[in-house]
Amino acid sequence: MARISRPWYDSEKQCYRAYVRGRRVDLLKGEESDANAKLAEKQLKHVLKGSKNDQAAGTLRVADSQVAPAARFGRASGVLPPASP
């Protein structure tokens, strides 16, 4: 069973953080206080909720995640530049 994400205070960085989907996320910078802890909890709820622009994992295609070589190098022909020695 997965653990529930909770904000915690990092005294070295002087900010509230939480682990979200295995990554450490900065929620709120500031000193450690009850008011800031409540704000960090609100920010965590906002992060966990996501945004309207997030797409479901099944809706992405391979072509959506890759940049075409011609666009990457600014060439219309699609020919890659010669390799450097």
N, C-alpha and C positions, 0 to 999 in steps of 0.2 A: 504494500500500500504506500502511495506517495505521501510525502510530508506536505503539510500546509505551509505556504509561504507566509512569513512574518517579517516585518521590518526589524532591524537591529541597528544599534549605533556603533559606528566604527570610529573610535577615538583618534586613531592615527590620521585618518582623512577628514575627520570632523564632519561626518555626514551619516544619514540613515541609509541603509542598504537592505536589499533582500535578494534571495535567489529565486529567479523566475526561469522556469524551463532549463535549469542547470547552469544559468549564467548569473553572475552577480550584477545587480542593477543599482545605480545610485538613485535614490528617491528624493532626498532633500538635504541640502547643505545647511549647516547651522549648528548651534550648540545643542547639547542634550537637555531636553526639557519635556514635560508632559504635553505641552501645546504642540511642540514640533513632532512628538511621537504620534499624536492624533493626525496631524497633517501628513506624516509619512504613511500612515495606514490608509488615508484617503487616496494618496498618490499611488499606492500599491494596488488598490481596488481599480483605479483608472488604468493602470498598466495591464493588470490581469484581464480586464474587460476587452482590451484591444481597441481598434478603431474601425470606422466604416470602410476604410481602404484595404483592410486585411482580407486576403482571399483564402478560401478553404484550400487545404493541401491538395485535394483531388481536382481542383479547377486549373491548376498551373500546367503549362505544357513545357516541354524541353525548349522549344523555340522561344518562349517568353523569357527564359532565364539566360540565354546566351546572346552575345552581341555578334553580329555578322562580321567576318574578317574585313570586308570592304568598308564598313562603317567604322571599325576600330582603327584602321590605318588611313582613313580619309581617301581611299581610292575607289573610283566607280567600277573599275575593271575587276576588282576582287582578287588581284594578284598581290601576294604578300611580298614585302620588301626582302632583299637578299639578306642572308644571315651574316652577322658580324664575325670576323675571324677570332 
